[in-house]
Amino acid sequence: MAEARKLDLTFLTAEAARIIEARLEHLAADRFAERLGRHDTTLWGDDPQRQKVAGNRLGWLDSPAAMRAETGTLREFAAGVAAEGFTHAVLLGMGGSSLAPEVLRLTFPARPGALELAVLDNTSPEAVRAVAATHDPARTLFVVSSKSGNTLEVASFERHFFAWVRAAPGAEAGRAFVAVTDPGTPLAALAARRGYRRVFQNPPDIGGRYSALSYFGLVPAALIGVDLDALLDRAVEEVQAGISPGAAKKNFGLELGATLGELARNGRDKVTFVLGPEIAAFGSWAEQLLAESTGKDGKGLVPIAEETLAGAEVYGRDRVFVAVSAAPLAEETVAQLTALEQGGHPVLRWRDPSLAHLGAEFVRWEIATATASAVLNVNPFDEPNVTEAKQATAAVLERYLAEGGFPDPEPLASGRHLRVEAPADVAQAMGGKPEGEDPAAWIGSLLALGRPGDYFAICAYLHRTPERHARLQRLRHTARAATRLATTLGYGPRFLHSTGQLHKGGPNTGVFLQLTADEGEDLPIPEEPYGFGALRWAQAAGDYEVLAKRGRRVMRIHLDSAIEGGLDRLIEAVGAVART
């Protein structure tokens, strides 16, 4: 069994410590941990529908132990693929089916003789073309990963790359594809028709964002040579510690969730990750888990990932910092965290003994999220507003096909390769035209709508490149310095399956900047009357429409094709706000 660990709560004010101690005592008296281990669906309220959903979403507690019996089979599968000459794997997925593999890929480098893994979860034509340009169809295994088996983006990726492999000389396309999905899904049926090498059928009682230690995470992990036994051993220990009888204050995951939940109830809902570079990728997975599980009913934890640590002067009183590493943190980082503690900010910190303890971290955060959701009285296992965004995308595509193009609304401003749009109520709230001739100045008007306790979300429907990512990071940090707002950065459509639920169903504290651009010629999707570019534009338009419908403060800035230059001007415009 895992060693009992305890969070250090001495950083808290006396009142905050009292509230959390009371919550932990209540959880212990309520036998929360034991009931979680028994899959007790009443932990999240009396609503029958909520209990029904929870009843089919608690398999993640059993998965680590069950998957230990499959590690030999997974190793044999990976060895067989490598023996046939495959050198690379590409995972086609979205949300829960892609984020854990991405974390594992970036945390555990491929072992000698194992495959190199890439993850495709962006419908940008540029992103899809980049995968084809850097992979050999004769040596690449495609892992098609979707719990529902009908995820629109994944189905589109599959059609494109199956046709691409089939067109290669001498290729046997089916042997280059495997599927990970639930039993009886459209993807399982498609795999049978196309003659896929293998279909891994995942237990259906595991939700996507809780599926890291099921086939969804472990098939790609096996392909890159991760030590599955070590990963799962740590996970099993954490499950046992998390559901064992006894005091809640000896249960790390439960105590973490209770602390985050109560801090959020008292205004500190921005869970800011400070991760060691060796596990830096973990933040994107935890971001989805927290945002999609808790961000509903006007409530939610707001995870802040990849935000560079700075001095206390740029942070509002809505923050809680979580510092986790598997190696000693840099001295500068430790000094900054200490200064934040001394400035009155809650800082939770711990160090894992090894990278294999990433398995324990997956479980710990799942238990913490389930606990925090109970504290907030939300259902951690549904995502109602994700469906809303999907329906909006479908409606936009239908209009596009019927009318032969997308709507062209009147902009607030345009020129110098920028076009600025906002819903009427947001435009009215921003007031008149900002000073100067550059449309980029409107971003300052958007940021002025932010209030203490809000967050600034950059929703970038762009192909990610190192140059663009560096600029977007500068943009968010410049905005933080100008406003003291917490900041997030997500790439569309990927974030729709991650933070999108929080954006639409969580508290109305977000200030949203949607970025779109012209990225060249569209790329057709086989069997569809539209291409990847049209699909991504429909997703951006649907996202924007739902945000506007829900009264969110949202602005769209279209960058034309001069993307890097446009981002530089936005950074300068926000910097001007900081200087005033």
ZIDA-V651776 format. One line per field, one symbol per residue. burial: I if it has 24 or more other ideal C-beta (glycine too) atoms within 12 Angstrom, else O. Layout:
burial=???
This chain:
burial=OIOOIOIOIOIIOOOIOOIIIOIIOOIIOOOIIOIIIOIOIOIIIOOOOIOOIIOOIIIIIIIIIIIIOIIOOIIOIIOOIIOOOIIIIIIIIIIIIIIIIIIIIIIIOIOOOIIIIIIIIIIIIIIIIOIIOOIOIOIIIIIIIIIIIOIIIIIIIIIIIIIIIIOOOOOOIIIIIIIIIIOOIIIIOIIOOIOIIIIIIIIIIIIIIIIIIIIIIIIIIIIIIIIIIIIIIIIIIIIIIIIIOOOIIIIIIIIIIIIIIIIIIIOIIIIIIIIIOIIIIIIIIIIIIIIIIIIIIOIIIIIIIIIIIIOOOIIIOIIIIIIIIIOOIOOOIOOIIOOIIOOOIIIIIIOIOOIIIIIIIIIIIIIIIIIIIIIIOIIIIIIIIIOIIIOIIOOIIOOIOOOOOIOOOOOIIOOOIIIIIIIOOIIOOIOOOIOOOIIIIIIIIIIIIIOOIIIIIIIIIIIIOOOIOOIIIIIIIIIIIIIIIIIIIIIIIIIIIIIIIIIIIIIIIIIIIIIIIIIOOIIOIOOIOIIIIIIIIIIIIIIIIIIIOIOIIIIIIIIIOOIIOIIIIIIIIIIIIOOO
